[in-house]
Each structure stands twice: as structure tokens, then as C-alpha cells.
Amino acid sequence: MDFLSAHQPEMLPANRALPVVQGALEVPHGTTIVGVTYPGGVVLAGDRRATMGNVIAQRDVEKVFPADEYSAVAMAGVAGLGIEMVKLFQLELEHFEKVEGTTLSLEGKANRLSTMIRSNLSMAMQGLAVVPIFAGWDVDRGKGRIFTYDVTGGRSEEHGFAATGSGSVYARGAMKKLYRDDLTEEQVTTLVVQALYDAADDDSATGGPDMARRIFPLIAVIGEDGFRRLSEAESSEIARSVLERRLEQPDGPRAALL
């Protein structure tokens, strides 16, 4: 970003002149993403739907990406800008590592992403916002951490779980009732699918597991061994088990009252 600012500042998202349009600008938006910490690290997941107004623009969009070996970013908001921002963020982290011979701390990565989001503020004010979740394994502290952002680049660290996007209210409600701090990796990956299922149940912009097209949520696990994205076979198995239980309990698992 520093190089572009010095040599071709017009290529940065914040410096692009937007065309004058009448009414709302309809572009594909990515919707619900969630993150959950557990003793072995952190899990990021996202549904696969992108919407454009009341139309499904894409059914299999990717919203979860590796940032580097020990971190990942999931994006909600304008799909095109979000994917571009993620690619630039990946390049920045790789460039820093090559120049300095070491990786940024997890805090440093979170701060850098905050700066990139802030640089997009002028476009966000015109409705082209990107609001990601950043998560990773903190090598210094030996635990998984989650960071959320607002459109101004304001950064907050979340403890336990987080959700962003149009279905985030419903996903967060599901996680609030089911989350415990002693969950295993298998339980956490099931939890994020349950949360995304609840979000899709109440938010039309969030896509649930599509068994006919074999489109399932993207799930990434980041721990001491680094970033790993679950294969389609793994994510489909979790989705199928959740769906089978939902046939018996359409509203999902029940949390204890006390």
C-alpha cells in the first residue's frame, strides 16, 4: 500500500472515483461469517451466498481466506472489494515477511487490516462497505484470537465467538446459547455450521447447506500447526449430520435453562 501510495495512488480503493448513480448501487454482497475460539485455536466459517438486492447473485462465493500461515480473514460486504482487499492484505503480509525476515505479530496484522479498511471509508459511505473478521493463532500467547471491525476501521477483540453480516444477529444468538470454552475442534466446527444454519433460517441473504448442488459452508481451522481449511468431504459430513438432526428438531439443539 505504501508503494502504491507513492507511485500510483489512483489504484488504491479509497482513491477511485465512483460514477454518479441514481438510487442504490446494486452489487453482489457477501453475507454471514462467524468465528469461534476453542482451546486448540480458532475456527472461521462463512456461508456461500452472495446477494444483489433481492436476487441471489452467486451461490458458491468464497468468503474465508488464509492471510498467512497462522491467520485467516473472512469478509462480509461488497464481494468484489472484499476479495481485492484480502488479496492485497495477503500480499502485504508476505512482503513484510520477505523484507524483515520475520512475521508480523497477530496484533500487528490486525492493526494493518484496520488501516486498509479505513482507507476504504469514502466508498463505504457510498454503500460499498467491506467488514471482515480477522482471526489467527497468537504464537506469543499460545491461543486463538478473533478481531472484528466497523466500516471506519475500528477494531475490537472478541472473546469466545463473533459474527458479522446480514445474518449475524441470528448466528450470534445461536452461538451464545451453545458456546462453551472447553469445546473440541469437532464440536466447534459443528457449532459454526449450526450458527450458519440458524442464520439462513431467518435471513434470506444467508445461504444454508445446498445438498442438491453440493455447496457447503467454508470452514477454516487455525491452530498451533497453522491454517487448515476443511475439505468438501469434511464440511459436507458436518452439514449432513446437522441437517439430519434438524429433521427431528427444526429449531436446532436446546441449551440448558440453568
Helices and strands as residue ranges (DSSP letters): H 2-7, G 9-11, G 13-15, E 29-30, E 33-38, E 41-46, E 50-52, E 55-58, E 64-68, E 71-78, H 79-100, H 106-119, H 121-124, E 130-138, E 143-149, E 155-158, E 161-164, H 168-178, H 185-202, E 218-223, E 226-229, H 232-248
